[in-house]
Amino acid sequence: MKKIKYYYNTNTLRYEKLETPLRIVLLRVLGFLAGSIVTAIIIVSVAFRLLDSPKEKILRQQYETASQNFEMLNGTVKQLQQQMAELEKRDNDIYRAIFEANPIPDSARAKAIEQQKEIQLVSSMDQHDLSGSVASTLNNLIRRTAYQEKSYGEIAGFIKNKEVLLACTPAIQPVSNKDLNRIASGYGYRIDPVYKTVKMHAGLDFAAPQGTPIYATANGTVRTAGNLGNGYGNHVVIHHGYGYETLYGHMYKVKARSGQRIRRGEIIGYVGSTGKSTGPHCHYEVHKNDRAVDPVYFFYNDLSPEQFDRLLKMAAASNQSFD
């Protein structure tokens, strides 16, 4: 039952029934509705700013999880790149050096500059950009890993063929020299016996009587056997593989034949003085990767340390060569 309100009318000096005009009622209703709407808008705005909807909560959790995963993946990529760089360095500087194999060129792998750029790029990316670069970075690592796997396969072959490598490495003197008195001239700049000027002498001269046997210093295949008019006279060149070649010059007679397979210690010819020569001797050269090297460092098979030291001093003496 609606409560009836009265008020005291001072004009009529009596209590009269209070009646609210419709206009006032409408204004009060509209004011209440407006206040309610404004309050609701404020509450909803605050709620949207401070509180997440269920869908937003799920999306936020997924984003946080993805961010953590990307951070972990980013760290893993950097770690893999560092490990790969270390493996590549060990491959070139240690493993291949043991077998005297040429290192894999940087062009076959990712270049160091490009690797560094990749690391810096990944480090500077935000989480959104990182997701688009991880795949390409991993693809680069996959390619580098493939090259590294191929390299280790080659090294495994080197290990299996180590015995073959040693057999194909020059390791003895080309003529019998037990008394170490046959080194006539060493490797380096020597006086030319014909022109009397200082010239590079790319081998060792072993003085010996004509007809003294000359031996192959390692296993290989005869590439040249004869006189080509190049000053070496009758000479033999043996290709040993693994970058090694040996040359034996000024022979009186060549026994080996071109294309013949030769074993270390096998007679390939006899000491003479053919070609540009001033006396019977064997001119002996060792080439590694098409570059002449000092043969005195390839006599480790038949010399004691004391004998090698003595031979080294004899070869280093400055004198006139035989050719």
Secondary structure, 3 states (H helix, E strand, C coil): CCCCCEEEECCCCEEEECCCCHHHHHHHHHHHHHHHHHHHHHHHHHHHHHCCCHHHHHHHHHHHHHHHHHHHHHHHHHHHHHHHHHHHHHHHHHHHHHCCCCCCCCCCCCCHHHHHHHHHHHHHCCHHHHHHHHHHHHHHHHHHHHHHHHHHHHHHHHHHCHHHHHHCCCCCCCCCCCCCCCEEECCEEEECCCCCCEEEECCEEEECCCCCEEECCCCEEEEEEEECCCCCCEEEEEEEECCEEEEEEEEEEECCCCCCEECCCCEEEEEECCCCCCCCEEEEEEEECCEEECHHHHCCCCCCHHHHHHHHHHHHCCCECCC
